[in-house]
Amino acid sequence: MKTIAWIGLGFMGIPMSKHMLNAGYIVRGVDIDAAAREAAAKNGVEVCATVAEACKGVDAVFTMLPTGTEVKEVLTGPNGVFASIDPSTVVIDCSTIGIENARAVHASAKKANRIFAEAPVSGGTEGAIDGSLTFMIGCDDPHVARVKELLGPMGGYIAHAGGPEAGQAAKVVNNLIMGVCVAVNCEATALAERLGLNLKEFFEIAIRSTADNWTFRVWNPGVGVVATAPASKGYKAGFKTWLLAKDLSLAMEAGREVGATIATAEAAHAILKKHMDNGGADMDATSLVLSLKDAAEKAVPQKAIA
């Protein structure tokens, strides 16, 4: 039976590692959060105290961490993954870390003679739970088949975007679109409420019209519109505001690097940043609608609207 290490047992890591357990892998897990460790252990993950302990003799290592800073520390540190594995072990990072960080990790892997693939995901916690995630692989051709096999239990669509950095490039562009959609969905929902529209009825109109988009259908910002959406659960984070802002900042960095204009991403980032400053950083990103509604009320009180 093959053994893998899983570093990062958060909203995504716990259900993803559970799919690997169900596929017959032995899974060793590491996380700094006690509640995450406990939840993973209940699924059957063998919780380890250190990265080095988890990685000893494994066939593959997965990382799913918040930012590139943590990924680089965990993978390239003196007691990290690259220092603790055998040369034949495959390391797959499923985090969203941006192109520059991916470039740095690939360079470190090459220097250490380690096999590394970036495989950021799309599909949210919903996709992680039901095993329908989209993976965007960036790695050298000789390792693609093995990486796809390892990702199989968790994915609905597994794409080889290209060589090193291509996976992160695809994810950056994807999340640029997603982030702008989240922001405009929140703006539209706040406007619809101010105009007196029934949000549930407007939802039915929009998903059959040109306004339809995945985030509107699945993460609708209106309370009670979609029962499974964070908005209907007190905006409990599925995808935190600060994470979405981070992803848009990665798109902005990529745009500057190649001279591309991405003004809509910059605008979306600005209003998300304002929401973070208002206390929404750790709430679900769709809670942006609350700040937008509050700003509208201050500008033109509801009673003044005909």
C-alpha positions in Angstrom: 0.0 0.0 0.0 1.4 3.4 -1.0 2.0 6.1 1.6 1.7 9.9 1.1 2.3 12.9 3.3 -0.2 15.7 3.4 1.0 19.1 4.6 -1.9 21.5 5.3 -5.2 20.1 6.6 -7.5 23.0 6.2 -10.9 23.5 4.5 -9.4 21.9 1.3 -6.8 19.6 2.7 -9.1 17.6 4.9 -11.6 16.5 2.3 -8.8 16.1 -0.3 -6.8 13.8 1.9 -9.9 11.8 2.7 -10.3 11.0 -1.0 -6.7 9.7 -0.9 -7.6 7.5 2.1 -10.6 6.2 0.3 -8.5 5.4 -2.7 -6.3 3.1 -0.6 -3.4 5.3 0.3 -1.9 5.5 3.8 -1.9 9.3 4.6 0.3 11.0 7.1 -0.7 14.6 7.9 0.8 17.7 9.4 -0.9 21.0 10.4 -0.2 23.7 12.9 -3.9 23.9 13.9 -5.1 21.4 16.6 -8.7 21.3 15.4 -7.5 20.5 11.9 -5.3 17.7 13.1 -8.2 16.3 15.2 -10.6 16.4 12.2 -8.1 14.7 9.9 -7.3 12.0 12.5 -11.0 11.2 12.6 -10.9 10.5 8.9 -8.0 8.1 9.4 -5.0 10.4 8.7 -1.9 9.5 10.7 -1.1 12.8 12.3 2.6 13.6 12.6 4.4 16.2 14.7 6.8 17.4 12.0 7.2 17.6 8.3 10.3 15.4 8.4 8.5 12.7 10.3 5.5 12.7 7.9 7.8 12.6 4.8 10.1 9.7 5.8 9.9 7.0 3.1 6.7 8.2 1.4 5.8 7.8 -2.2 4.4 11.3 -2.6 4.0 14.6 -0.7 1.1 17.0 -1.1 1.0 20.5 0.2 -2.1 22.7 0.4 -1.2 25.9 2.2 -2.4 29.5 2.2 0.4 31.4 0.5 3.8 31.0 -1.2 5.6 32.0 1.9 4.4 28.9 3.8 4.9 26.7 0.7 8.5 27.8 0.3 9.3 27.4 4.0 7.7 23.9 4.1 9.3 22.6 0.9 12.7 24.2 0.9 13.5 24.8 4.6 16.4 22.9 6.4 14.0 20.4 7.9 11.4 20.7 5.1 10.1 18.3 2.5 13.0 18.4 0.0 15.4 17.7 2.7 13.4 14.8 4.1 12.3 12.7 1.1 13.9 10.2 -1.2 14.9 11.3 -4.8 12.0 9.1 -6.2 9.3 10.8 -4.1 6.9 13.1 -6.1 6.1 16.5 -4.4 2.9 18.1 -5.6 1.9 21.6 -4.4 -1.9 22.3 -4.7 -1.7 25.8 -3.3 -2.2 29.1 -5.1 1.3 30.7 -4.8 1.8 32.7 -8.0 4.3 32.4 -10.8 7.3 34.0 -9.1 7.0 31.6 -6.1 6.5 28.6 -8.4 9.6 29.6 -10.3 11.6 29.7 -7.0 10.3 26.3 -5.8 11.1 24.6 -9.1 14.6 26.0 -9.0 15.0 24.7 -5.4 13.7 21.3 -6.4 16.1 21.1 -9.4 19.0 22.0 -7.1 18.0 19.4 -4.6 17.4 16.8 -7.3 13.8 16.4 -6.3 10.6 15.8 -8.5 8.2 18.7 -8.1 4.9 19.6 -9.7 2.6 22.5 -9.1 -1.0 21.5 -9.3 -3.2 24.4 -8.1 -6.9 23.6 -7.9 -10.2 25.2 -8.8 -13.6 24.1 -7.5 -13.6 25.4 -4.0 -14.5 23.4 -0.9 -17.5 22.0 -2.8 -15.2 20.4 -5.3 -12.8 19.2 -2.6 -15.6 17.4 -0.8 -17.1 15.7 -3.8 -13.8 15.0 -5.6 -14.6 17.1 -8.7 -11.7 19.5 -8.5 -9.9 20.9 -11.6 -6.1 20.5 -11.4 -3.7 22.7 -13.4 -0.4 20.9 -13.6 2.9 22.6 -14.2 5.9 20.3 -14.5 8.3 18.6 -16.8 6.8 16.1 -19.3 8.4 12.9 -17.9 6.5 13.3 -14.6 3.0 14.2 -15.9 1.6 10.7 -16.0 2.6 9.9 -12.5 1.3 13.3 -11.2 -2.1 12.7 -12.9 -2.4 9.3 -11.4 -1.8 10.7 -7.9 -4.3 13.4 -8.4 -6.9 11.1 -9.9 -8.9 10.3 -6.7 -9.5 14.1 -6.1 -10.1 15.4 -9.6 -12.9 15.8 -12.1 -10.6 17.3 -14.6 -6.8 17.1 -14.6 -4.9 19.2 -17.1 -1.3 19.5 -17.9 -1.1 23.3 -18.4 2.6 23.1 -19.5 6.1 23.1 -18.0 7.2 24.7 -14.7 5.2 27.8 -13.8 2.4 27.0 -16.2 0.1 25.5 -13.5 0.3 28.7 -11.5 -0.1 30.8 -14.6 -3.4 29.0 -15.4 -4.6 29.4 -11.8 -3.7 33.1 -11.7 -5.7 33.8 -14.8 -8.6 31.6 -13.6 -8.8 33.3 -10.3 -8.6 36.7 -11.9 -11.9 35.8 -13.6 -13.4 34.2 -10.5 -12.4 37.1 -8.2 -13.9 39.8 -10.5 -17.0 37.7 -10.7 -17.3 37.5 -6.9 -16.9 41.3 -6.7 -19.4 42.1 -9.4 -21.9 39.5 -8.0 -21.7 41.3 -4.7 -22.2 44.7 -6.3 -25.1 43.4 -8.3 -26.8 41.8 -5.3 -26.4 45.0 -3.2 -27.9 47.0 -6.1 -30.8 44.5 -6.6 -31.7 44.8 -3.0 -31.6 48.6 -3.1 -33.9 48.5 -6.1 -36.4 46.3 -4.3 -35.9 43.1 -6.3 -36.7 39.7 -4.9 -33.2 38.1 -4.7 -34.5 34.5 -5.2 -36.5 35.5 -8.3 -33.6 37.5 -9.7 -31.3 34.5 -9.1 -33.6 32.4 -11.3 -33.5 35.1 -14.0 -29.8 35.6 -13.9 -28.8 31.9 -14.1 -30.9 31.6 -17.3 -29.5 34.8 -18.7 -26.3 36.5 -19.8 -25.4 37.3 -16.1 -24.9 33.6 -15.3 -21.6 32.6 -13.7 -20.4 29.8 -11.5 -19.8 32.0 -8.4 -23.2 33.5 -8.7 -24.8 30.0 -8.8 -22.8 28.4 -6.1 -21.5 31.2 -3.9 -24.5 33.6 -4.3 -24.0 36.6 -2.0 -27.7 36.9 -1.1 -28.8 35.5 2.2 -31.1 32.5 1.7 -30.8 32.5 -2.1 -28.7 29.4 -2.3 -29.0 27.2 0.8 -25.5 25.8 0.6 -23.8 29.2 -0.1 -21.7 30.9 2.7 -24.2 33.8 2.6 -26.9 31.4 4.0 -24.5 30.3 6.8 -23.7 33.7 8.2 -20.9 34.2 5.7 -18.9 31.6 7.4 -15.7 31.4 5.3 -15.5 28.9 2.5 -13.0 31.2 0.7 -11.8 34.0 2.9 -11.8 37.6 1.7 -8.0 38.0 2.3 -7.3 34.8 0.2 -9.3 36.2 -2.7 -7.5 39.5 -2.4 -4.2 37.6 -2.4 -5.1 35.8 -5.5 -6.0 39.0 -7.3 -2.7 40.5 -6.2 -0.9 37.6 -7.8 -2.8 38.4 -11.1 -1.8 42.0 -10.8 1.9 41.0 -10.3 1.7 38.7 -13.3 0.2 41.5 -15.4 2.9 43.9 -14.4 5.6 41.3 -15.3 4.4 40.9 -18.8 2.9 44.4 -19.4 -0.7 43.3 -19.5 -3.6 45.6 -18.5 -5.9 44.0 -15.9 -7.9 47.0 -14.7 -10.9 45.0 -13.6 -8.8 42.9 -11.3 -7.3 46.0 -9.8 -10.7 47.5 -9.2 -12.0 44.3 -7.6 -8.9 44.1 -5.4 -9.5 47.6 -4.2 -13.0 47.0 -3.0 -12.0 43.7 -1.4 -9.2 45.5 0.4 -11.7 48.1 1.7 -13.9 45.3 3.0 -10.9 43.7 4.7 -10.2 47.1 6.4 -13.8 47.0 7.6 -13.3 43.7 9.4 -14.2 41.3 6.6 -10.8 39.7 6.1 -11.6 36.3 7.6 -15.2 36.2 6.5 -16.2 34.5 3.2 -15.3 36.7 0.2 -19.0 37.1 -0.7 -19.5 39.0 2.6 -18.2 41.9 0.5 -21.9 42.5 -0.2 -22.3 43.6 3.5 -19.7 46.4 3.1 -21.3 47.5 -0.2 -24.8 47.6 1.3 -23.5 49.6 4.3 -21.7 52.1 2.0 -24.9 52.5 -0.1 -27.0 53.1 3.0 -24.6 55.8 4.2 -24.6 57.5 0.8 -28.4 57.4 0.3 -30.5 56.1 3.2 -33.1 53.5 2.1 -36.0 55.7 3.0 -34.9 58.2 0.4 -35.2 55.7 -2.4 -38.5 55.8 -4.2 
